Amino acid sequence: MFIRSVPVFISLLLSVFVASAQDKCPVRFGHVAPEDFDISKFNIDTSANGVIIADMGSTTFEANSDGGLSIVYKHQRRLKIINKNGFELADVKIPLYVKDGKGEELEGLKAITYNLEDGKVVETKLSNSAVFDVKEDKYHFSKKFTLPAVKEGSIIEYSYTIRSYYVFYLYPWDFQGTYPRVWSEYEADIPEYYKYVFLTQGYEPFYKKTDFLHSESYTLHSGGNMNALNGNATDYKWVMRNVPALKEEKFTTSIGNHIAKIDFQLASIQFPTYDLHNYMGSWEGTSDDLLKSDNFGNALDNDNNWLNDDMKLITAASSSDIEKAKSIYYYVKNNIKCTDQNGIWLTKPIKQTFKDKNGSVADINLLLVAMLRHEKLTADPIILSTTSNGYTNALYPQISKFNYIVCQLPIGNTTYFLDATKSYLGFGHLPKNCYNGHARVINKSADPVYFRADTLSESSVTTANLHYEAGKWVGTIKSDCGYYGSCTIRETIRSKNKEAYEAALKSIYADEGTVSNIKYKDLDSCEKPMEVDYNIAIDADTANVIYFNPMLKEGHQENYFKSAERKYPVEMPYKTDETYILNIDIPKGYQVDDLPKSVRVTLKDGEAGYFEYIVSQTETGISLRSHLKLERAFFSPKDYQVLRDFFDYVVKEHSQQFVFKKKTK
């Protein structure tokens, strides 16, 4: 009986051993053996260009020389370069914060590349001279380096420590990214004196999530004296394993909105015998602080008498508030050049921006607010985060998450939103990358504003009239462009020239025909869509059978949605209404041999949109009307397969051909 139970006992031991091995980080940092180069044992996507084998971070608190506590953040990472497309993983950037001459301190940086040569592991260490400082802005700089001797198959490893006085910023952690991760772990040991709000996001479950309350003691140094601070701390740990890469696909505002991560917002600090200090604050308080700041709104409510003479000239022909507002807006837009697209802080006084005739987005749009207020118009700044910068949280005033400023202007019963930094924008329009959800008006009430892509609708109509002539399809195309399509054309023409835009248009048909006699309507009117007309000649068959794709180059030639599944939403920049109309003469001497059938298909029973492909024929010609309408810009992951199938159908229909057969005598 005992003998028979031995295999079972061994099996149980092996099971426990395997479970134990899987329950902790799969590597020992600083030690790489030849067998470590074989990563086939990990449950990961081996088709990736690189793999993060282990990513470990921790935050603790320790006493500092100022009599308080500082944050100590440690980061260790090991990864494998699979092919040359993964070489970018060897480029490392460590962001650091600095204010009032006191910055975060980077310590103990170590970086090593391991290569397997003739069965032996060869180490190449990063030299101190290969680490560079890069200034990002007034408050941020980075340490940058590239690991040496990197090639396909290399293992690279680096670690560092950051000491920071800024307890308001607890380091966030990304459990996911554009490369798969075998093991990702973050630990934060937080004293009871600090209260943080934990903000998590993403679609991957935690493998492990624990918290452990324990006693902690800190020795504080102040004025040559040492005092013991005894209390409790909670050790939090979060682990994810076998985390797939989250690749950016078509119609993604920012992949950072969807990766699995955890972020922190300091809510309050309370040490023994001291009053509670609330750091979370309110939007009203944050707005008030911004308006008092010299780097933001302090100058907005000043008399700004230096504007008096110029404003008389700028508004001289204005007889109403709306005319006055437009005069000011177009003066700023047409006369002051934007030099920096990001940031909510002034880079110089607004008076200097007016004088220099250039400035950042913040400089220009805060100047616009001041000029409108000078004329007794109720203008306010709005702070927001652009689509590529990620979402903001409406509950917590995390100012560091915002990177853009626009202007709100109510006149009568209408509220206008203005951005004077883009040459192609008209009065009352914002760039489409501003439509990213929550934004905030900076005034006494600090009301939220929501710029949603679902409130934008882009309509376009393209009409083609063609006939067959000497082996070519010849005719005209007229495109009534949507507003944002017009913005793209205007920006191309203004930043480059007409020749550049026309060369790009001609290149679309370069392999099979020519475009000529291009004409524009409303090119310089930025408040409405424009029209582009041109002549076209497309090479055609001259054989007994003529095949003709009626969509020309206006159709959907491939499905945007290639992945079999998608875990995060589809975020289009606006709702879509595309109409394409073709009128074509039947070639003389030919007859219609085959035409596509008319179809109509709905998306989610028509609630989310529809597609029509209508073909009709007369004795002398054929007409086609393709109409694609999407009633939403945002589609949740559960709608992805339906949307993908819908576009599969559109692509299939748009690839169909008209077939003409030469008549027999």
C-alpha positions in Angstrom: 0.0 0.0 0.0 2.8 2.4 0.9 4.8 1.5 -2.2 1.8 2.1 -4.5 1.2 5.5 -3.0 4.8 6.8 -3.8 4.1 7.8 -7.4 1.0 9.6 -6.2 3.1 11.4 -3.6 5.7 12.3 -6.1 3.0 13.6 -8.5 1.6 15.7 -5.7 5.1 17.1 -5.0 5.6 17.9 -8.7 2.2 19.7 -8.8 3.0 21.7 -5.8 6.4 22.6 -7.3 4.9 23.7 -10.6 2.2 25.7 -8.9 4.9 27.3 -6.7 7.0 28.2 -9.8 4.1 29.7 -11.5 3.2 31.7 -8.4 6.2 34.0 -8.5 8.3 36.0 -10.9 9.9 33.6 -13.4 13.4 35.1 -13.4 16.2 35.9 -11.0 17.4 39.3 -11.9 21.1 39.7 -12.5 21.6 36.0 -13.4 21.1 34.8 -17.0 21.9 31.2 -18.0 22.0 29.7 -21.5 18.6 28.0 -21.0 17.0 31.5 -20.3 17.3 32.3 -24.0 14.6 29.7 -24.8 11.3 31.4 -24.0 9.1 28.7 -25.6 8.2 27.5 -22.1 6.2 30.7 -21.5 2.6 31.0 -22.5 3.0 34.0 -24.7 2.6 35.1 -28.3 5.8 34.0 -29.9 5.0 35.9 -33.1 5.8 39.2 -31.3 8.9 41.2 -32.0 9.9 41.1 -28.4 8.7 39.9 -25.0 8.8 41.4 -21.6 9.6 38.4 -19.4 9.5 40.2 -16.1 8.4 43.7 -15.1 8.7 44.5 -11.4 8.0 47.8 -9.6 7.7 48.9 -6.0 7.0 52.1 -4.1 8.0 52.5 -0.5 8.3 55.5 1.9 11.4 56.5 3.8 12.4 59.4 6.0 14.2 62.3 4.3 16.5 65.1 5.6 13.7 67.7 5.6 11.9 66.0 8.5 9.3 64.3 6.3 8.8 61.2 4.2 9.9 60.6 0.6 8.9 58.1 -2.0 11.4 55.4 -3.1 10.4 53.8 -6.4 12.3 50.8 -7.8 11.9 49.3 -11.3 13.4 46.1 -12.7 12.7 44.7 -16.1 14.0 41.8 -18.2 13.0 41.3 -21.8 13.9 39.3 -24.9 14.5 40.8 -28.3 13.1 38.3 -30.9 13.8 40.2 -34.1 15.1 43.5 -35.4 11.6 45.0 -35.2 11.9 44.7 -31.5 15.1 46.7 -31.2 13.1 49.7 -30.0 12.8 47.9 -26.6 16.4 48.7 -26.1 15.7 52.4 -26.2 14.8 53.4 -22.6 13.4 56.7 -21.3 13.0 57.4 -17.6 10.9 60.5 -16.9 11.7 62.7 -13.9 10.0 65.7 -12.3 11.6 68.9 -11.1 10.2 72.0 -9.4 11.7 75.0 -7.6 15.2 73.6 -8.2 14.5 70.3 -6.5 14.1 67.3 -8.7 13.6 63.6 -8.4 16.9 61.7 -8.1 17.8 58.7 -10.2 20.1 56.2 -8.4 21.6 52.8 -9.1 21.0 52.6 -12.8 22.2 49.3 -14.2 21.6 48.0 -17.7 23.1 44.9 -19.2 22.7 43.2 -22.6 23.1 39.4 -22.6 24.0 37.5 -25.8 24.4 33.7 -26.2 27.7 33.1 -28.1 29.1 29.6 -28.7 26.9 28.3 -25.9 28.1 30.9 -23.4 26.4 34.0 -22.0 28.3 37.2 -22.8 27.4 40.4 -20.9 27.8 44.0 -22.2 27.1 46.7 -19.6 25.8 50.2 -20.2 28.4 52.8 -19.6 27.6 56.0 -17.6 28.6 58.1 -20.6 25.8 56.6 -22.7 23.1 58.1 -20.5 21.7 61.5 -21.6 19.6 64.2 -20.0 16.7 65.5 -22.2 14.6 68.5 -21.1 10.9 67.8 -21.8 9.4 71.0 -20.5 9.6 73.4 -17.5 8.9 70.7 -15.0 10.0 67.5 -16.7 13.2 66.0 -18.0 14.2 62.5 -18.9 17.2 60.2 -18.7 17.6 58.4 -22.0 19.9 55.5 -23.1 20.1 52.7 -25.5 21.4 49.3 -24.3 24.6 48.3 -26.1 25.4 45.2 -28.3 21.7 44.5 -29.0 20.9 42.0 -31.7 18.2 39.4 -32.5 17.9 37.0 -29.6 19.4 39.3 -27.0 18.1 39.4 -23.4 18.3 42.9 -21.9 17.8 43.8 -18.3 17.8 47.1 -16.5 17.0 48.4 -13.0 17.0 51.8 -11.2 15.7 53.6 -8.2 14.1 57.0 -8.0 13.9 59.0 -4.8 11.2 61.7 -4.8 10.0 64.3 -2.4 6.7 64.6 -4.3 4.4 62.3 -2.4 1.4 63.7 -4.3 2.7 61.6 -7.3 2.6 57.9 -6.5 4.1 56.1 -9.5 1.5 54.5 -11.8 2.0 51.1 -13.3 1.3 49.7 -16.7 0.6 45.9 -16.6 0.1 45.9 -20.4 1.5 47.5 -23.5 2.3 46.9 -27.1 4.5 43.8 -26.2 3.3 40.7 -24.3 4.3 40.4 -20.7 5.0 37.1 -19.0 4.9 38.6 -15.5 4.0 42.1 -14.4 4.0 43.0 -10.7 3.6 46.2 -8.7 3.9 46.7 -5.0 3.1 49.8 -3.0 3.7 50.0 0.8 1.7 53.1 1.9 1.8 54.6 5.4 -1.6 55.2 7.0 -0.9 59.0 6.9 -1.4 59.1 3.1 -4.7 58.4 1.5 -4.7 57.7 -2.2 -7.5 57.0 -4.7 -6.7 53.9 -6.8 -7.7 54.2 -10.4 -7.6 51.0 -12.5 -8.5 50.4 -16.1 -8.2 47.7 -18.7 -9.7 44.3 -19.7 -7.2 41.8 -18.2 -7.9 40.2 -14.8 -5.4 40.4 -11.9 -3.7 37.1 -11.2 -3.0 38.2 -7.7 -4.3 41.2 -5.7 -3.4 41.4 -2.0 -3.1 43.9 0.8 -1.4 43.4 4.1 -1.6 45.7 7.1 1.5 45.9 9.2 3.3 48.1 11.7 6.0 50.5 10.4 8.4 52.9 12.0 10.2 55.9 10.4 13.0 57.9 11.9 12.5 61.5 11.0 15.4 63.9 10.9 14.7 67.6 11.7 17.1 70.3 12.9 19.6 67.8 14.0 17.1 65.8 16.0 15.7 62.4 15.3 12.2 61.4 16.1 10.5 58.1 15.7 7.2 58.0 13.9 5.4 54.8 14.6 2.2 53.6 12.9 0.7 51.3 10.4 1.2 50.8 6.7 -0.6 48.7 4.1 1.5 46.7 1.6 -0.5 46.4 -1.6 0.5 44.0 -4.4 -1.0 43.6 -7.8 0.2 40.9 -10.3 -0.8 40.0 -13.8 0.8 37.2 -15.8 0.7 36.1 -19.5 -0.6 39.5 -20.4 -1.2 39.7 -24.2 0.0 42.7 -26.2 -2.6 45.4 -26.8 -1.9 46.6 -30.3 -3.2 49.8 -31.6 -5.8 49.2 -34.3 -7.7 51.5 -36.7 -10.0 54.0 -34.9 -8.2 54.1 -31.6 -8.0 57.5 -29.9 -5.1 56.4 -27.6 -4.0 52.9 -26.8 -3.2 54.3 -23.3 -6.9 54.5 -22.6 -7.3 50.8 -22.8 -4.2 49.1 -21.5 -4.4 47.3 -18.1 -2.9 49.8 -15.6 -3.2 51.3 -12.2 -2.9 55.0 -11.3 -3.1 57.0 -8.1 -4.4 60.3 -6.9 -3.4 61.7 -3.6 -6.6 62.4 -1.6 -5.3 63.6 1.8 -2.4 63.7 4.3 -2.8 63.6 8.1 0.1 63.0 10.5 -0.5 62.4 14.2 -1.4 65.7 16.1 -1.8 67.5 12.7 -5.0 68.6 11.0 -6.2 66.8 7.9 -4.8 68.3 4.7 -7.1 67.6 1.7 -5.1 67.3 -1.5 -7.9 66.0 -3.7 -9.7 69.3 -3.6 -12.7 70.1 -5.7 -13.0 71.3 -9.3 -14.1 74.7 -8.0 -11.0 75.1 -5.9 -8.7 73.8 -8.6 -10.3 76.2 -11.1 -9.8 79.1 -8.6 -6.2 78.2 -8.2 -5.7 78.1 -12.0 -7.3 81.6 -12.5 -5.0 83.0 -9.8 -1.9 81.5 -11.3 0.5 83.7 -13.2 1.1 80.7 -15.6 -2.6 80.5 -16.5 -5.4 82.9 -15.8 -4.1 85.7 -13.6 -4.1 88.2 -16.5 -7.5 87.4 -17.9 -9.5 89.7 -15.6 -7.1 92.5 -15.6 -8.0 95.7 -17.5 -5.4 94.9 -20.1 -5.4 98.5 -21.2 -2.4 97.8 -23.5 -5.1 96.3 -25.8 -7.2 99.5 -26.1 -5.9 101.0 -29.3 -5.6 97.7 -31.1 -9.0 96.5 -30.1 -10.6 99.7 -31.6 -9.1 98.8 -34.9 -9.9 95.1 -34.8 -13.6 95.6 -33.9 -14.1 98.9 -35.8 -16.5 97.3 -38.4 -18.4 95.2 -35.8 -22.0 96.2 -35.0 -23.0 93.2 -32.8 -21.5 90.9 -30.3 -21.2 88.0 -32.8 -19.5 90.3 -35.3 -17.2 91.5 -32.7 -16.3 88.0 -31.6 -15.6 86.9 -35.1 -13.4 89.9 -35.8 -11.3 89.1 -32.7 -11.2 85.4 -33.5 -10.1 85.8 -37.1 -7.5 88.5 -36.1 -5.9 86.1 -33.6 -6.1 83.1 -35.9 -4.7 84.9 -39.0 -2.0 87.0 -37.2 -0.6 84.9 -34.4 1.3 81.7 -35.3 1.1 78.6 -33.1 4.5 77.2 -32.2 3.6 74.5 -29.7 0.5 72.2 -29.8 0.5 70.9 -26.3 0.2 72.2 -22.7 -2.2 74.3 -20.6 0.4 76.6 -19.1 1.5 79.9 -20.5 5.0 80.0 -21.8 5.1 83.8 -21.7 2.8 86.7 -20.7 -0.2 87.2 -23.1 1.0 90.7 -23.8 4.3 89.3 -25.1 2.3 86.8 -27.3 0.4 89.6 -28.8 3.6 91.5 -29.5 5.6 88.5 -30.8 2.7 87.3 -33.0 3.5 83.7 -32.0 3.0 81.4 -29.0 1.8 78.0 -27.8 -1.8 76.8 -27.8 -2.2 78.0 -24.2 -0.6 81.4 -25.1 -2.9 82.0 -28.1 -6.2 80.7 -26.7 -5.8 82.5 -23.3 -4.9 85.7 -25.3 -8.2 85.1 -27.2 -10.1 84.8 -23.9 -8.5 88.1 -22.7 -9.3 90.0 -25.9 -12.9 88.8 -25.9 -13.3 89.8 -22.2 -11.7 93.2 -23.0 -14.8 93.8 -25.2 -17.1 92.7 -22.4 -17.9 89.3 -23.9 -18.2 86.4 -21.4 -15.4 84.2 -22.5 -13.8 81.4 -20.4 -11.0 78.9 -21.0 -11.7 75.2 -21.2 -9.0 72.7 -20.4 -9.2 69.3 -22.1 -7.1 66.3 -23.1 -6.8 65.6 -26.8 -7.5 62.1 -28.2 -3.9 61.0 -28.4 -3.3 62.1 -24.8 -6.0 59.9 -23.3 -9.1 60.3 -21.2 -9.5 62.5 -18.1 -11.5 61.6 -15.0 -14.4 63.9 -14.3 -14.4 63.0 -10.5 -10.8 64.0 -9.8 -9.0 67.2 -10.8 -5.8 65.6 -12.1 -4.5 68.7 -13.9 -1.5 66.8 -15.2 -3.8 64.8 -17.4 -4.9 67.9 -19.4 -2.9 69.1 -22.4 -5.0 71.6 -24.4 -7.0 74.8 -24.0 -9.9 76.1 -26.0 -12.3 79.0 -25.5 -16.0 78.9 -24.5 -18.1 81.9 -25.6 -21.9 82.2 -25.0 -23.7 84.8 -27.1 -27.4 84.9 -26.8 -28.8 81.3 -26.7 -25.8 79.8 -28.5 -22.5 78.7 -26.9 -19.5 78.8 -29.3 -16.3 76.8 -28.8 -13.2 78.4 -30.3 -9.7 77.4 -31.1 -7.6 80.2 -32.8 -4.5 78.1 -33.3 -5.4 76.3 -36.5 -5.4 78.1 -39.8 -8.0 75.8 -41.3 -10.6 76.2 -38.6 -13.6 78.5 -38.8 -15.4 80.3 -36.0 -17.3 77.9 -33.8 -15.3 74.8 -34.8 -12.8 72.7 -32.9 -10.2 70.2 -34.2 -11.6 66.7 -34.2 -8.9 65.6 -31.7 -10.6 67.8 -29.1 -13.6 65.5 -29.0 -12.3 63.2 -26.3 -15.1 63.2 -23.7 -14.7 65.1 -20.4 -13.4 68.7 -20.4 -13.6 71.4 -17.8 -14.6 75.1 -17.9 -12.2 77.2 -15.8 -14.4 79.7 -14.0 -16.2 80.1 -10.7 -18.6 77.2 -11.3 -16.0 74.9 -13.0 -18.7 73.1 -14.9 -17.8 69.9 -16.9 -18.2 69.9 -20.7 -18.3 66.8 -22.8 -16.9 66.9 -26.3 -18.0 63.6 -27.8 -17.3 62.3 -31.3 -20.9 61.2 -31.5 -22.0 64.8 -31.6 -20.0 65.3 -34.9 -21.4 64.2 -38.3 -19.3 64.3 -41.4 -21.3 64.2 -44.6 -19.8 64.0 -48.1 -21.3 63.5 -51.6 -19.2 62.5 -54.6 -20.8 62.5 -58.1 -19.1 60.9 -61.1 -20.4 61.3 -64.7 -18.6 59.1 -67.2 -18.8 57.9 -70.8 -16.7 55.5 -72.9 -14.5 57.1 -75.5 -11.7 55.6 -77.6 -10.7 53.0 -74.9 -11.1 55.3 -72.0 -13.7 56.2 -69.4 -13.9 60.0 -69.6 -15.8 62.5 -67.5 -16.0 64.6 -64.4 -16.0 64.0 -60.6 -17.4 66.5 -58.1 -16.7 66.0 -54.4 -18.8 67.9 -51.9 -16.3 67.3 -49.0 -17.3 67.0 -45.4 -16.2 69.8 -43.0 -13.2 67.9 -41.6 -12.3 66.5 -45.0 -12.2 70.1 -46.1 -10.0 71.0 -43.1 -7.5 68.4 -44.3 -7.4 69.8 -47.8 -7.1 73.4 -46.6 -4.3 72.5 -44.2 -2.4 70.6 -46.9 -2.7 73.6 -49.3 -1.8 76.2 -46.7 1.1 74.3 -45.1 2.5 73.2 -48.5 0.7 74.4 -51.6 -1.9 73.5 -54.2 0.6 71.6 -56.2 1.3 69.2 -53.3 -2.4 68.5 -52.8 -3.0 68.1 -56.5 -0.1 65.8 -56.9 -1.5 63.6 -54.2 -4.9 63.5 -55.9 -3.4 62.7 -59.2 -1.3 59.9 -57.7 -4.5 58.0 -56.7 -5.3 57.4 -60.4 -1.7 57.4 -61.7 -1.6 53.7 -62.4 -4.6 53.7 -64.7 -5.5 57.2 -65.8 -5.2 61.0 -65.4 -6.7 63.8 -63.4 -6.9 67.3 -64.8 -8.6 70.7 -64.6 -8.9 70.7 -60.8 -11.2 73.4 -59.4 -12.1 74.5 -55.9 -15.2 76.1 -54.4 -15.1 77.8 -50.9 -11.5 76.9 -50.4 -10.9 80.1 -48.3 -14.2 79.9 -46.4 -13.2 78.0 -43.2 -16.7 78.0 -41.8 -18.2 75.6 -44.3 -17.3 72.5 -46.4 -15.6 73.0 -49.7 -16.0 71.4 -53.1 -13.4 69.9 -55.4 -14.2 69.2 -59.1 -11.9 67.7 -61.7 -11.8 65.9 -65.1 -10.8 62.3 -65.2 -9.7 59.8 -67.9 -9.3 56.2 -67.0 -7.8 53.5 -69.2 -10.4 50.8 -70.2 -10.5 47.5 -72.0 -11.1 47.5 -75.7 -11.7 43.7 -76.0 -15.0 41.9 -76.5 -15.7 42.2 -72.8 -15.2 45.4 -70.7 -14.9 45.1 -67.0 -15.4 48.3 -65.0 -15.3 48.9 -61.2 -18.0 51.6 -60.8 -16.7 52.8 -57.4 -13.5 54.0 -59.1 -11.2 54.9 -56.1 -14.0 56.2 -53.9 -15.0 52.8 -52.5 -13.9 50.9 -49.4 -11.2 48.7 -50.8 -10.4 46.8 -47.5 -11.9 46.2 -44.1 -10.5 48.5 -41.4 -11.2 45.8 -38.9 -8.7 43.0 -39.5 -8.4 41.4 -36.1 -10.6 38.5 -35.3 -11.5 40.1 -31.9 -11.0 43.4 -30.2 -11.1 44.0 -26.5 -11.4 47.7 -26.5 -13.9 50.1 -28.2 -13.9 51.4 -31.8 -13.5 55.1 -31.5 -14.2 56.9 -34.8 -13.6 60.7 -35.0 -17.2 61.4 -36.1 -20.5 59.9 -37.4 -20.3 59.2 -41.1 -22.6 59.9 -44.0 -21.0 59.0 -47.3 -22.8 59.1 -50.6 -21.4 58.2 -54.0 -23.3 58.6 -57.2 -22.3 57.4 -60.6 -23.9 58.1 -63.9 -22.3 56.1 -66.8 -23.2 55.7 -70.5 -23.3 52.2 -71.9 -20.4 52.1 -74.4 -21.5 52.2 -78.0 -21.4 48.8 -79.6 -21.7 47.1 -76.3 -24.5 45.7 -74.2 -24.8 45.1 -70.5 -23.7 41.5 -69.7 -23.7 41.6 -65.9 -24.6 44.1 -63.2 -24.4 43.9 -59.4 -27.8 43.5 -57.6 -29.2 46.3 -55.5 -28.8 45.6 -51.8 -29.6 47.3 -48.4 -28.1 46.1 -45.2 -28.5 47.6 -41.7 -26.2 47.8 -38.8 -27.8 46.6 -35.5 -31.2 46.7 -37.1 -30.6 50.2 -38.5 -30.1 51.8 -35.0 -26.3 52.1 -35.7 -26.4 52.7 -39.4 -27.0 51.2 -42.8 -25.5 50.6 -46.3 -27.3 50.9 -49.6 -26.0 49.9 -53.0 -28.6 50.7 -55.6 -28.1 50.0 -59.3 -30.6 51.0 -62.0 -30.4 50.8 -65.8 -31.9 52.5 -68.8 -31.5 51.9 -72.5 -28.5 54.1 -72.7 -27.0 54.3 -69.2 -26.5 52.9 -65.7 -26.8 54.8 -62.4 -25.3 53.7 -59.1 -25.9 55.1 -55.7 -23.8 53.9 -52.8 -24.8 55.3 -49.4 -23.0 54.4 -46.2 -24.3 55.9 -42.9 -23.0 55.3 -39.4 -25.2 56.7 -36.7 -22.5 56.3 -34.1 -18.8 57.1 -33.7 -18.3 54.9 -30.7 -18.8 51.1 -30.8 -18.3 48.9 -27.7 -16.2 45.7 -27.9 -19.4 43.6 -27.9 -20.4 45.4 -31.2 -17.1 44.7 -32.8 -17.9 41.5 -34.7 -21.2 43.0 -36.0 -19.3 46.1 -37.2 -16.5 44.0 -38.8 -19.1 41.8 -40.6 -20.8 45.0 -41.8 -17.7 46.4 -43.4 -16.8 43.0 -44.9 -20.1 43.3 -46.7 -19.4 46.9 -47.8 -16.0 46.0 -49.1 -17.4 43.0 -51.0 -20.1 45.2 -52.7 -17.7 47.9 -53.5 -15.4 45.5 -55.3 -18.1 44.3 -57.7 -17.9 45.1 -61.4 -20.0 46.2 -64.3 -19.5 43.9 -67.3 -20.2 45.0 -70.9 -20.1 42.6 -73.8 -19.6 43.7 -77.5 -22.7 43.3 -79.5 -22.8 40.7 -82.2 -23.8 41.7 -85.7 
